[in-house]
Amino acid sequence: MRTDATRIPSALSRFAATVGAAGRRGGRVVMNHPAAAPALCAALAGGALACVWTQWTLRFGGDPAVTFGGRAAVLIGLATAWALGRRRTLSVTATGPVCAAAVALGPLCLAAAEAVATAAPAGWLAGGRGAAWLTLAALAALGPAACGAGLLAFGPGAAGVRLLAAGAGVGLFGTVLAPAIGLQNAALVAAGGAVAAAGLAMLFAAKGDESAAADETLARGPARRVDPLAVGVALLCGAAVAAGLRAAATYFPLTVETLLGRAALAVAGLGLGLLIAGRLRRDRRAAAGGLVAVAGTAAAFAAGDLWLELNLWANATLDAPGLLTDLRILCAAAFLLPACVGAGFAARATAAPAGVGILASGAGLLIGGGALAALPDGGVLVGTLCLLTATTLVAVVRCGSWGVRPRLAVGLAALTAAVCVSGRHEPPTAAVKTLFGALPTIARQGGVTGPALVHLDDARELARIETTRDTATLFREQGTLLTVRHAGLPEAAAALQPTLAPRDSAAVMRAVLPLLWSSSTDRVLLLGTSGPTVAEAVTRFPVRAIVACDARPAAVAAMRDELVRARAVDPFADERVALLPLDPVLAVRGAELRTADRFNVIIADPPHPGAVDAAAEESAAYARRVADLLTPEGVACRRVRTTDCGPGALVAAAATWRTAFAEVRCVEVGRGEFALLGTNAPNGLVDTRLGIRADRPHVRQLMAECGWDWSVPLNLTAVGPNRIADLAGDAAAVTAADGRTAFALPRAMQAWTNKPAEVAAALAPVSGRLLDSAVPTLERPRVDHRLQEVIARRQMHLEYPDRPWVYRKELKKQLTKNVRSVIRQTSAGPKTVRHPEDERRIAFVEALAAATDLSDANLAKLESFAAPYDPMVTPALPGELSRLYALRGDRPAALLRSLLTGVHRAPVGDRGVRTVCDALEALAEHPEIIPDAGERYDTANGLLQVLKQRWELRGQDQAQHGWPTKTGVALHDVSETLDAIEHGFALLEEAAADAGVSDADRETRQAWLSRSLVRPLRGYRAGLQQAQDRRLATAEALAAEAAAYGDSGDDDEDGAEAEDEPAETAAADASVVR
């Protein structure tokens, strides 16, 4: 049957009309529901305000003054909206467009905030005045959006439902929509939704008054007096929320996503409290709210070990970044929800509109946050809970609807909770070491549990400093290295004894490269002094003034104290250094830097790219402000870390800096460490400066302290200015309005992928060596020869572990067969003479031969060859000196110093264990050499850790190549190592008490070393002994068979192999090379 074509349009029109009618009826039913329109409006308001707030944070940073100003501005905006709502009930059709307009004007408001912040007089952005001034800036940025959102939220309808919807809006727009389309776009979507909600409300409005809601509203209600007791409970609950926000950051890095997630849960908790409180009698609500807040907060703080174990399990088990983020948000909810629900109870008990209690809890959050910034310790939490308990007890006594026993039970419960949290309110000390590193996570995946996870390495906590924004922790490793962590994330490392252990080469190169490339080094600006290494490297150059900006003066003071205690150089005590206690994001806006002379070099050290604090320093606006502080020929350098976040961090940084600088270069200065350099000089970065200045004495000395030759920086991998665009690709510059990079980098940090391989793959097609462009053609052969010596010497060290004398053959060959000469002008005319480097090496060989008499003068002369660095001499010097001091026997301090230098300055991948064993034996025989018990404990513990690492490398070699061919030598090494471990355990036991290490921690550390080092070595020794016995049996059988046939040849027994160095060859070598 054929269908009439003329009927199709009419059928479609009838179908469309039917659907439209059904949609209108459904929309009318939904919009006529008393809670539907208010909930939708509150969700849109919460989402819009969350997006604008995040833009404020990404633009101005995470300084406590910025956070305080933002919270104050939001509170003032909401209070203004509440006051307007008290005078007149505003319908959705009126408030929707107002809120949309306020959000749409967000960029203009943020620009106004920038103008206010930069107009601050000198010194007004730091301290208390900074909080007040930034509150004015925040009012310009957030005030209109907060007021518009408040007008949309503080309307008719159920207060609890509105706040629950607002929390859902914060979560939806902040953690789902903003990462996909950007913050500003998400805010505009919320604004468009507000306009649409107004249109729907007008279209589907029910007949009658819109304010005829059965429940109370946030802004309007019966005219009753305000209950001061309930307001006090709400205020103290807000202060408890501030303490919970800080405590939750102990267990995971604070990212933009977790920041918005916990904000959503806090708002939803308030709404949940309002809903539940509606089922209680009004006179019981304040007491119930106080009890919930005190008991819940106390339980959250007391369950620190539970949160530690939960987050450790999540780090080791969950491989989806989204799931891990959700779990962390829920963990933060345990610290926030009790106080937020309690605040909702109290807000419903104020005998006034619920908005009074909500604003009171917001004021408590503001006051609590300010108190934590001024007094960042547990006293604020304890004091808050004590006051909250007292207020709860008063509310219980005043309650007339409960009998004596219920009142007594509630009062005792609140009092008990307060007492418990007073005794245990600090987060577990193990959280920093176990939750922010890959080693504990991998160990947990391997089945390691319990306290052993804290003692997987030798790092020992020296100090914990509560700064105004986070917790800084100082650790000492191997007795010579000071490491700094902020909020658990590693930030910097400093060598306490540079003569024994090398400096952090990546930090040194971030200072050396821009100073070598700059035409002048008169004034230097350090933005972020997370460690002293960069500052000390800068002081080695002819610099007239150094300005260092850091917002954590307490952490800087603690680092300086440790440097002084370790008798190291304190670079901040240099008279050229001026410390400016200001966050770098605010410092580049402040009048202190803008009105001062321009800087020749700026070195920026932003926080970890996965943290929310780093987002403001990643933006293009920050890069432009840095460029404005430079002289026309100035050079800026910033740190980029890819170890955790992969190539995305490097690509985003390169794309961003290209918007502020005419020429940008990228240099790999360490494993997962890059230096991004930029300049607006007309001639760019002159390459020949780097090649010429790298050989200067002060640079050579600084490189030698890193364990580098002066030629090594010229061999670094670099991306030139002509390929930096290829590296950036189509990546967009980081902006606060977009903000997607702030969401993407933390997710990349949580992903279990091979980040080094990804970075190498991204660099391979666009990178080269600095040597290719930085060294003139005439100097290239000299630099190439030097680099070949460096590489050959390192390879020799790795191929012949525990044989420090093998370099002599190569040195002898260099001085006798590969003779170099130079033409020197003399009074008699040009004369061909030996190369100065060869002359110095010959002098070293002669000094080594003369030192065999073990006299003080000859040993001192031999020690003088430690500087300047020579790839053929300097690495061998500790081994030669330790041999000579061991023969002498009356200078144990010099012997231990030589042994420790050989251990700490060995190249990465060294498998030698004999030097480590000798160092432990020397320290055990003469512990008085290191009088400080803490340093002695850390030195012994560090040597044991080095032993473990080197035997792990030997185990990897055995897995690849099978049993060693010289089993007798391997058996000797195992026996020596087991004896050295016994010496190390005795040193740990002797020094633990004076070092402040508990017996439980020491025993746990020893148990872990016994499990991971001693037991495997004993099993390895048994296997070696069996192999040795089989070889000896085979050798005896062959010898018997040869004797039967009359063969008198000598067989070399493997068990009798000796690898002692020929001590008498030094004098012979000296005579030959001369």
Buried (B, 14 or more C-beta within 10 A) or exposed (E): EEEEEEEEEEEEEEEEEEEEEEEEEEBBEEBBEBBBBBBBBBBBBBBBBBBBBBBBBBBBBBBBBBBBBBBBBBBBBBBBBBBBBBEEBBBBBBBBBBBBBBBBBBBEBBEBBBEBBBEBEEBBBBEEBBBBBBBBBBBBBBBBBBBBBBBBBBBBBBBBBBBBBBBBBBBBBBBEBBBEEBBBBBBBBBBBBBBBBBBBBEEBBBEEEBEEBEBBBBBBBEEEEEBEBBBBBBBBBBBBBBBBBBBBBBBBBBBBBBBBBBBBBBBBBBBBBBBBBBEBEBBBBBBBBBBBBBBBBBBBBBBBEBBBBBBBEBBBEBEEBEEBBBBBBBBBBBBBBBBBBBBBBBBBBBBBBBBBBBBBBBBBBBBBBBBBBEEBEBEBBBBBBBBBBBBBBBBBEEBEEBEEEBBEBBBEBBBBBBEBBBEEBEBBBBBBBBBBBEEBBEBBEEEBEEBBBBBBBBBBBBBBBBBBBBBBBBBBBBBBBBBBBBBBBBBBBBBBBBBBBBBBBBBBBBBBBBBBBBBBBBBBBBBBBBBBBBBBBBBBBEBEBBBBBBBBBBBBEBBBBBBEEBEBBBBBEBEBBEBBBBBBBBBBBBBBBBEBEBBBBBBBBBBBBBBBBBBBBBBBBBBBBBBEBBBEBBBBBBBBBBBBBBBBBBBBBBBBBBBBBEBBBBBBBBEBBBBBBBBBBEEBBBBEBBBBBBBEEEBBBBBBBBBBBBBBBBBBBBBBBEBBBEBBEEBBBBBBBBBBBBBBBBBBBBBEEEBBEBBBEBBEEBBEBBBEBBBEEEBEEBBBBBBEBBEBBBEBBBEBBBBBBBBBEBBBEBBEEEEEEEEEEEEEEEEEEBBEBBEBBBBBBBBBBBBBEBEEEBBEBBBEBBBBBBBBBBBBBBBBBBBBBBEBEEBBEBBBBBBBBBBBBBEEEBBBBBBBBBBBBBBBEEBEBBEBBBBBBBBBBBBBBBBBBBBEBBBEEBEEEEBBEBBBBBBBBBEBBBBBBEBBBBBBBBBBEEBEBEEEBBBBBBBBBEEBBBEBBEEBBEBBEEBBEEBBEEBEEEBEEEEEEEEEEEEEEBBEEEBEBEEEBBBEBBEEBE
